[in-house]
């Protein structure tokens, strides 16, 4: 399918970097939600 091995390596590395970026984005969103909940809980006291 892919005749050039370097192209294959590039595609694999690109997929890995996209996966890392998506993982970091999801973690950032979860942390933001937790920070918001903690902030609201502290404001209620």
C-alpha positions in Angstrom: 0.0 0.0 0.0 2.6 2.6 1.1 5.8 2.1 -0.9 8.0 4.7 1.0 8.8 3.6 4.6 9.6 7.2 5.6 6.1 8.2 4.6 4.7 5.4 6.7 6.7 6.5 9.7 5.6 10.1 9.2 1.9 9.0 9.2 2.4 6.9 12.4 4.1 9.8 14.2 1.4 12.2 13.1 -1.3 10.0 14.4 0.5 9.7 17.7 0.9 13.5 18.0 -2.8 14.0 17.2 -3.7 11.4 19.9 -1.5 13.2 22.5 -3.1 16.6 21.6 -6.6 15.2 21.9 -5.8 13.6 25.3 -4.3 16.8 26.6 -7.4 18.7 25.4 -9.7 16.3 27.2 -7.7 16.5 30.4 -7.7 20.3 30.2 -11.5 20.4 29.9 -11.9 18.0 32.9 -9.5 20.1 35.0 -11.4 23.3 34.1 -14.7 21.7 35.2 -13.2 20.6 38.5 -11.7 24.1 39.1 -15.1 25.6 38.4 -16.8 23.2 40.9 -14.2 23.9 43.6 -14.5 27.7 43.0 -18.3 27.5 43.3 -18.1 25.4 46.4 -15.8 27.8 48.1 -18.0 30.8 47.1 -21.0 29.2 48.8 -19.2 29.1 52.2 
